[in-house]
Amino acid sequence: MKVRYKQQWKVQSESNPAKEYVVSLTMMDTYKCSCPNWIFRLQKTGDDCKHISGIKDGIYDSIPAHEFILVPANVREVTLQDDRVTVSIPLIPIGDTDFLVTLLHDCTVIGVPWNVLRDRYQFPRQWTREAVMEHVKFSGRKIYGEWVEERGYVGFEYKH
């Protein structure tokens, strides 16, 4: 079976809760949406609809087109595997808030639902998806440093 998209999300319509639109990230790293505004207007101009913008910004409480499998792994940062379902999650250093916020940010961008992250990581209730996205936008993404043979990942770095 040929994979047509890297990722897809179902986004509920704001004007009609009974409707859902599908936002797709193509293999060419472009976004498409099934909403009429994007299909009939914005597609021609190359602009994003609010659903695409929301997915890019990680602010919609979207429902992924499939369930993700979150797997603890020895990786520098959150990594979506080739099957587009398995997400390799780095181990979180104890008490490292910036690292946890980066993990939440990266999982949200991939499309992991916020309630799944809240259940799994049990972070403070006052942490909102919007606050997490804004924090990373301002501070950068904290990931593990480079791999050193016989020592593993050494230190951390921030990526903007």
Rosetta blueprint (number, residue, H / E / L):
1 M L
2 K L
3 V L
4 R L
5 Y E
6 K E
7 Q E
8 Q E
9 W E
10 K E
11 V E
12 Q E
13 S L
14 E L
15 S L
16 N L
17 P L
18 A L
19 K L
20 E E
21 Y E
22 V E
23 V E
24 S E
25 L E
26 T E
27 M L
28 M L
29 D L
30 T L
31 Y E
32 K E
33 C E
34 S L
35 C L
36 P H
37 N H
38 W H
39 I H
40 F H
41 R H
42 L H
43 Q H
44 K H
45 T H
46 G L
47 D L
48 D L
49 C L
50 K H
51 H H
52 I H
53 S H
54 G H
55 I H
56 K H
57 D H
58 G L
59 I L
60 Y L
61 D L
62 S L
63 I E
64 P E
65 A L
66 H L
67 E L
68 F L
69 I E
70 L E
71 V E
72 P E
73 A E
74 N L
75 V L
76 R L
77 E L
78 V L
79 T E
80 L E
81 Q L
82 D L
83 D L
84 R L
85 V L
86 T E
87 V E
88 S E
89 I E
90 P E
91 L L
92 I L
93 P L
94 I L
95 G L
96 D L
97 T H
98 D H
99 F H
100 L H
101 V H
102 T H
103 L H
104 L H
105 H H
106 D H
107 C H
108 T H
109 V H
110 I H
111 G L
112 V L
113 P L
114 W H
115 N H
116 V H
117 L H
118 R H
119 D H
120 R H
121 Y H
122 Q L
123 F L
124 P L
125 R L
126 Q L
127 W L
128 T L
129 R H
130 E H
131 A H
132 V H
133 M H
134 E H
135 H H
136 V H
137 K H
138 F H
139 S H
140 G L
141 R E
142 K E
143 I E
144 Y E
145 G L
146 E L
147 W E
148 V E
149 E L
150 E L
151 R L
152 G E
153 Y E
154 V L
155 G L
156 F E
157 E E
158 Y E
159 K E
160 H L
